[in-house]
Amino acid sequence: MSYLVVCIFELRNASREDYLYAHMDLGTLGLRQTVKSENGPGFKLPANAVMGTLEGRSVEDVRTLVGRGVQDIFKARGLRGTFFVVASADWACAGETT
């Protein structure tokens, strides 16, 4: 089954490069800052948010997999900060740039 995953993160004492590497590494998990809609244009999320649709057996499995993946990325890069992961099977989203 396919699940929507959103991860919001904040890095402490991080450089611009730290954020660039974090986004690159999160992309390997299938989480990206630019979201492409099936029925519309792409949308760029705020700088500290990434999102993707991931396959898994259950929402709990996907949430745990992504949470561990983010922890591993932070540890491998020596990053300090916080993150929040949401996984959902039944979802809808909207965005606006003003």
N, C-alpha and C positions, 0 to 999 in steps of 0.2 A: 504494500500500500504506500501511497505517496503522502508525505507530511510537509507542511510549511514550517520552516524553522527560522526564527529571528534571534539574532544575537546582538546585544548592545554591550559595548565594552568601553572602559576608560582606563588609560594607562597613566601611571604616576611617573613624573620626572622623565617623560618620553620625548624623544626628538621626532622631527617630521619623518625621518627615515624609519624609526621604530614603528610608526603608524603605517608607513608604506609596506614594510615587511609583514606586519600583522595582517594587513588586508591581503597581501599576496598569499600568505600561508592559510588564512581562512578560506581563500578561494579554492585551495586544494581539498577542503572539506565540502565544497559545493556552496559556500556562502559568499555572496558578492554584494558590493555596495550599489551597483547598478542593477535594477530589476527590469526584466523585459516581460511585458504583458503579452499574453496570447492575442488579445483583441485591441491592443493599443500601443502607444509609444513606450519607450523605456523610461524609467524614473530613477533618479539618483537619490539614494537614502542619505540622511545626515551622516556626517563624517565618522561617527562612532557606532554605526549600525550596519549590519550585513544580514542578508536574507537568502534563502534558497529552498527549493523543494527537494526532499531526500526520500529515498525508499527505505523501508524497514518493516519488521514484523509487527511492531507496536509503537505507539507514541512514546512510551517509556524507554524503549530500546533506542530510538532515535535521539531522544533528549539526552540520555546517558552517553551515547556515542559522541555526540557533538560536545557535550560538557567536558568529557575527558579529552577530546581532541583540542579544544581551546586551552585547557590546562597544559597539555603537552606543548602546544605552540608557545604559550607564555614561558614555560620552563626552558624550552630549547633556545629561545631568543633572549632569555634573562630579563623578561619583561615583568614588571610589577603592576598590579592594578586589579580591577574588578570586572566581572562580566555577568550577564544575565541572559539565559537561554530560554526561549519559549518554543515548544513544538505543538502543533495542532493538526488534527485530521480534518476538521470542519472549520473553514475559515473564509474570510473575505477581507480585502484591504483596499485602502484608498490613500492617495498622496496628493499633495499640492505644493507647488512652488510659487511663492508670491514675491 
